[in-house]
């Protein structure tokens, strides 16, 4: 007993005297000494008499695609619903796992656990914090309430690491799952499992002081019935190890991931449920206490069909070697795709290639030898034995990979298919060997590796001990006659590189199951690059993904990096990589796909981070210009060279035909994607050939009859870099500037693993401060002279096909001319590659030194830079190629580019940039920010217009556009661009409002023009809110002379079309205004009700009384006040489920009603002299206020200096500028 501040010794003594005769309470025995005690909001006490503990498994990003999709898309409310369903279905503990390569696991775990704490239905049960990344585990421990379970730690990294993590877990007061891993790897046999668990138990109890009841062992439930004999006893090993743990390690509990057992039958849920129920029936008897299982995904043991029950029992106890076949047969005969008897042999009537494919897909070995021999003897189709493998056999394996990836085949079937393949390949090997010996007769052979299709070095990366998937890959590749060098588990990077070199590997494969393995794979890729390796790298494993591979790993290694979804696809991928005829197209296909994945990923980031401009410059490309190999090449000639009438015949070898077919939307599928393989494509090949032949006829006509003409100019001029810009000099003295090419620098933050520079084109030019002379080149070329006239002629003859064809061919000739001129510059005028002899494909693959980026494209997105090029080269006068007002080139078939010669120059994309760089860029160019934004809008890191004002609530933005007629064109353009470029949900609206239209009759027509403009942009009524103020509704025609409305009112809408409103004969009321506006007669409103809403078209009206000179004085009106207005609009807002006001278009003065309306994305607008008062209700509803007056539309620059994250009054804004006009 004791006191606190204010109590005295006498007070304490009085308490003592009162209580001294009471006997102290004798505490009951500590239940924690004999039982596992867990808790959420409610306690969970578990002992030997308790029933099996169900741990809900669906809140795992690695195990539930639905949960993963919600978390990745930041849909945490939907993810929480999954957790709630787990509890409702009987989950007594919820397992939470955020191990996904593209997730910030720490942030995701923290956010989700904090969200769970607000949901009592979920928070009442204990949480299992599940991660292979201990930083994520610790983040969870800091958030979770009650006593949780940590899943998991193990001895794989040694005792020191184990004890460190265990001590921390104990300090947080959590129970712990210990996996049966040690330094040797994953424990598979009973003896190894128990040995690891016993060792872990003694360390936890004796050294850490862990309560034995808080120790939960997971002896590894591994997949059975995979088709690999060594896996068949995994179920027995687990059950027997469980019995050992429960009898020899007092207090310890046993858990496991039950779904692992049946993984090979994913998609066949009836079989999986039966396998799980049979397993749990026996494992629980052996002492298994709990398991990670979907509670709603179990069937009652006694309700399993007897035939299926017998198969599952035999499979679990490994009593029947044919259990796998029987389960497969059961799955196939009890599904929607069940094969009827009598159909089995129909496939034998098919051609041999189809029979081989069918045998591979179905895993049938009965006829494979005779079918393979039949194919081998068909020398017309398969001249060599290898062609049989590369043809029908690989076609079959491709189908296997597709079906397995789609969940329509199971792992045992894949293994069976691999064995069919092995049998067929084994039959062909003697013939291949005979062919090889004949080819190598008299030639010494260093080793026997030539008998294989290729060599693959494969390893589970350092820190990971999972190898089952890797082993299956080895089996499948071995069956396809590949030599597999398996380096095992926990393989350090150095060992992988050393083995790849020693074994002369054709491919390297990295495998991993846990999230930290993803970081190790990135490290391996970087080290392979540093070691100068050029061997393709394959990535596989449960936590890997195409997105992670494309975004995180592939950029670290210049050679191909390919994610392989499963073992069955490995064969196809490796085969394509090693086939010299297919390799280039296959890699190009993957590169293109991965580039799209990267773009989609970065575009989807809601909170993309950017470096400050100065920091980006410090991290730019650093070239040591004084090193001999980095000195800029000196050109043979400096100046300009004009090509007045180019011989088009010279351009034919340089034509890239692929874009030509893209114009006509003809694209083949791999391996027949590009020209000329496109002609072999089954779908578009015939049409592509016909089109190509007709193009050749027209091309010859264009050239032979000189129907079109080509001209060009190339330039090489003295230049040096100045910061992010390139200064071009008038001559070699470099004393007078002829012009400046302004550059933009990357700012979007790169991955933490990346060491890539933040590039700008000026990085490739020697800085003026070095004193080293450098040069910049340029090309402007056109093959479009005469094209417009020729196309017009065809169109006049209704021959649109020929009109398109001539333009498409002219485009190809212009590009070909540019390619040839660039080569001529490298060989002659610049002369740094005089002996270059690249074929067309090499040129198109950019295998030469230097680059030629074009203004308006990713490396310099500003089209305005063309003006500098045209000025320096006097291009229009020299060639006739003009720039239009929109800076497009005319004739249309024209190309321009800057030319960089430095060997370290490379293409890049500037990407999104920040306001800071826009302002800096505008200042360097001596132009306005608005002018710069006009050209750079696609690369702004925000929509600049939307970003002018940001609410204090943070994520919600509002765009305010004043619809003053002088700004109409700009308003329309901005509206169109935002609608076109922003990916909004359906929960947005455009707000068109008018206030005091009686004060200026033109406002009636203006409001109508706004409404029609919005409608013409395709915005439906459901996304338009009309908010109308009517001061004279109750006093029609008595405020202003009647003559005001005695003639039609005219204006134009934002498209420039005339709008006429004939108000004659109507009372000046809101009802009549709506009738004119929408063409509908709306219900009349009683005159004593000054608030009108229309459910049909989201029309909202407030009536402020006669005159309307002072809206504020009406706030306390007995009939209606601003709260009524706000509440009415609030109801409409909630009814329509709006979340975002995309625009506010005000045809007159902005109105203060906004300050009364509570919604997450509504901007308060005020221009009243009593503006301070006009925000009161808005503040009452605890929403930050951003303020803009319509006159500041012309001075938006002013708001860039205002901190819009806090609340302001009009007085604040006025005092923040010295310019009274603003």
PyMOL commands that set and color helices and strands:
alter all, ss='L'
color gray80, all
select helices_A, chain A and resi 9-19+31-33+65-72+76-88+105-116+120-123+134-143+159-172+190-208+212-214+229-231+234-248+258-265+269-286+295-297+301-303+306-316+323-333+346-349+352-362+368-377+385-405+411-439+449-451+468-479+493-502+515-530+546-556+567-578+583-604+613-618+628-630+648-654+658-663+677-680+685-704+761-764+768-770+787-796+800-829+840-844+865-873+875-879+915-925+929-939+946-948+965-981+1002-1016+1021-1023+1042-1045+1070-1078+1111-1114+1122-1136+1152-1156+1171-1174+1176-1180+1190-1201+1210-1215
alter helices_A, ss='H'
color red, helices_A
select strands_A, chain A and resi 36-39+43-46+53-56+93-97+126-130+149-153+175-179+181-182+185-186+215-218+253-255+290-292+455-460+483-486+507-511+536-540+561-563+639-643+709-722+725-729+737-741+774-785+882-883+889-890+894-899+960-962+988-994+1024-1029+1049-1052+1058-1061+1091-1094+1099-1102+1140-1146
alter strands_A, ss='S'
color yellow, strands_A
deselect
rebuild
show_as cartoon
